[in-house]
Amino acid sequence: MLHAVVPAGGSGTRLWPLSRAQRPKFLLPLTGTDSSLLQSTVERVRLLSDPDRVYVVTGAAHAVDVARQLPDVPGDNILVEPSPRDSAAAIGLAAAVIAERDPSAIMGSFAADHLVLDGEAFAKTVRKAMELASTGLLMTIGINPSGPDTGFGYLRLGAPVGPGYQLEAFVEKPDQVSAVEYVSAGNYLWNAGMFVWRVDVFLDQLARHRPALHDAVRTLAAAWDSTGREALFAQLWPTLDRISIDYAVMEPAAAAGKVGVVPGDFDWHDVGDYDTLGQVLKAADKTGNVVVRGTGETLLTESKRNVVVPAAGRLVAAHGVDDLIIVDTPDALLVCPRDRAQEVKALVEELKQANRTDLV
């Protein structure tokens, strides 16, 4: 059985003002149901793991909300980071804790803020990755591109192996011309940041490529159930490299022929901005307006393809406008063209520079 790890971090600044530092997007119901993105992710991995084999890595500011949303996950399986140190530290810590409990475990890592609507197809793909992981490969799951997209990194496939492929290389986010070439070539997948491996194999690679990080997380994991854990965290955690798991382990391991990939035969969405939400969620009317669940009402007349979030408890009315994002919260109102949804992040930076921390 899989030990499933769900990294739950980041503040989702492109989804401001709905997503805030104290209540980031993974805690919000952006799935078209009452479930948060985090709850949806954990529900999906439960097809592969019992509750005592589900782990969430999150920050101190969100630990209480995570525990409240996931009452079936044991408290000891909520791994709290004192401060964000990027994905290598978070995933490395989870792998080390799991290895203390089950040294031969197969572990999967699946981000808390991704949306997958077909849980069965997801589980089928993960099982293929587990099959190859049992042979000693570090596995990643790639998504078949629906078209050229410059917002994702890519995975270049090598020779077939079992139900997947050898991973030839990780490829950085491309420009538009390169993205078209990758999709046309047919041997590239989107990098969805999903990983499956034996914890002993992963920790060996971590020791090889980032020995200081490896030693620190192994020390923390060994003291997990002791009274000295907090003191060790205070001593070791601030010293850890801020580096992603791709750069720290997966890219050098791929160069050494140690990484495999299986294509994900399911719809996958990185819910990064309001335009993506507009594409994923079901329209509320025949003119393509999407209303994200909120506490208020909407009245949209002679308006098309808008994304509206009535989260302030009042009526949001629009007449004669198309392709807008309208997000109404108690202390901030956002109006933005859908085709500029990625630029919402810049507003958050402006607020930080103005020292308006109350709004971010």
Sequence and secondary structure as in RCSB ss.txt:
>XXXX:A:sequence
MLHAVVPAGGSGTRLWPLSRAQRPKFLLPLTGTDSSLLQSTVERVRLLSDPDRVYVVTGAAHAVDVARQLPDVPG
DNILVEPSPRDSAAAIGLAAAVIAERDPSAIMGSFAADHLVLDGEAFAKTVRKAMELASTGLLMTIGINPSGPDT
GFGYLRLGAPVGPGYQLEAFVEKPDQVSAVEYVSAGNYLWNAGMFVWRVDVFLDQLARHRPALHDAVRTLAAAWD
STGREALFAQLWPTLDRISIDYAVMEPAAAAGKVGVVPGDFDWHDVGDYDTLGQVLKAADKTGNVVVRGTGETLL
TESKRNVVVPAAGRLVAAHGVDDLIIVDTPDALLVCPRDRAQEVKALVEELKQANRTDLV
>XXXX:A:secstr
  EEEEEE    GGGTTTS SSS GGGS  SSSSS HHHHHHHHHTTTS GGGEEEEEEGGGHHHHHHH TTS G
GGEEEESS  HHHHHHHHHHHHHHHH TT EEEE  TTEEES HHHHHHHHHHHHHHHTTT EEEEEE  SS  T
TS EEEEEEEETTEEEEEEEE    HHHHHHHHHHS EEEEEEEEEEEHHHHHHHHHHH HHHHHHHHHHHHTTT
STTHHHHHHHHGGGS    HIIIIIHHHHHTT EEEEEE S EEE  SHHHHHHHS  SSTT  EE   SS EEE
ES BS EEEE SSS EEEES BSEEEEE SS EEEEEGGGGGGHHHHHHHHHHTT GGG 
